Amino acid sequence: MTFNGIAFIEKKRDGQRHTGEELQAFINTVMLGGIPDYQISAWLMAAFLNGLDEDELMHFTQALARSGEILDYPPEDRIIDKHSTGGVGDKTTLVLIPLVAACGSRISKLSGPGLGYTGGTIDKLESIPGMNMHLTEVEFRDQVNKIGCAISGHSLKLAPAEGKFYRLRDVTGTIPSIPLITASIISKKLAGGAYGYLFDVKCGSGAFMSNIERARELAQNLVDISQKLGKMCVSVITDMEQPLGEWVGNSAEVYEAIEVLSGRGPSDTRELCVTLAAYMLNMSGRTNTFEEGLMISAKALDDGSALKKFEELIIAQKGDSAVIREPRRVLPKASSAYEIRSDRDGYLSKLDALFIGEGLRALGGGRLTKEDAIDPSVAIRLLHKVGDKVSEGDVLLRIYYNQDEQLRESLRYVGKCWEVSDSSKKRKLIIDTVY
């Protein structure tokens, strides 16, 4: 159909709904370069203000996915993909990929660029010397078929229209639109070819969704549109008021992932990974119940099979597998450390994930722009979590840094991330689940 850009913008501006044909024509025209960025931006703002209904959102998401190549797996393989909305210390993907594969399901994971307080999953795994995190589509599919799992950066051939829309949303004040976020996430999942999706929607100061109402709205949207598109889906809303686990930083989070895969590690990281794995195993048909998935995934962490699968993945992607046995030797580490101690007896009542994330980025561990280089060696270690009893002089946090100037900048944030009070409650890690 002939596409009239002005009429298309005006329709959404006036609160009317688009047909599937109109949305497909819009994306086709964008891909052909037939509409200027200022008109795309005008439509984005109209959609931000007036929303997209469920049918519009489904058609828009499909059109974004169809703008490039789509990976194809036989439905009987029941391959599962996982997406996190991002947070501080969120190393769950590093554990989940080998864990779910070790339990007999197949999992494929395409990860986008890491923009934020810490690097993305790709940046973290690139802390392992030699790791190839940019597989071709053939290499990616072959590895999933051979060892049951693969992880790679997004190919520019998959959902390329979404990349253009994302770049424009970033500079037009339209990032917080839940329909546009939903389309962005699911279009890339559709292009990745998986059978079902597990969404980890973070909620709290260190998350994109800082309040529970917005987190629930996004979680429900992700489930509704995925199911409308014929995909199995579960959204789990998890706490990001304080960082996940003990370590925040790129190579440090690989270390923590290895600890959890070895049957050790922080209890909250283990709890979340076992829970998410249980949902994924159930969706893939590997288990009949969620409870069975909990049992199987916990066993795979304790008996070494998940760690062995991680070693297989590292070898398959050309990384130094010695990291499994000697992570402290192989992974890069900062040259200096600085400790923050409690100034009183009491209970740790606050450990603000946002300030810790900003502190890590100030050390060089995160990005402000896609062009920024990341220092994988810097880290922040949390010696206590919210609800812990502490005494005056106890070390609460330890900052690992390379440059004094970066430490001073980091302390502007980390120095105010914590509070010790007369009483405090442990935080609930898993807030809600949406099916």
Secondary structure, DSSP 8 states (H G I E B T S, - for coil): ----HHHHHHHHHTT----HHHHHHHHHHHHTT-S-HHHHHHHHHHHHHH---HHHHHHHHHHHHTTS------GGG--EEEEE---SS--HHHHHHHHHHHTT--EEEEE----SSS--HHHHHTTSTT------HHHHHHHHHHHSEEEEE--TTSSHHHHHHHHHHHHHT-TT-HHHHHHHHHHHHHHHT-SEEEEEEEESTTSSB-SHHHHHHHHHHHHHHHHHTT-EEEEEEEE-SS-SSSEESHHHHHHHHHHHHTT-S-HHHHHHHHHHHHHHHHHHTS-SSHHHHHHHHHHHHHSSHHHHHHHHHHHHTT--GGGGT-HHHHS---SEEEEEE-SSSEEEEEE-HHHHHHHHIIIIIS-SSTT----TT-EEEESS-TT-EE-TT-EEEEEEES-HHHHHHHHHHHTTSEEEES------SEEEEE-
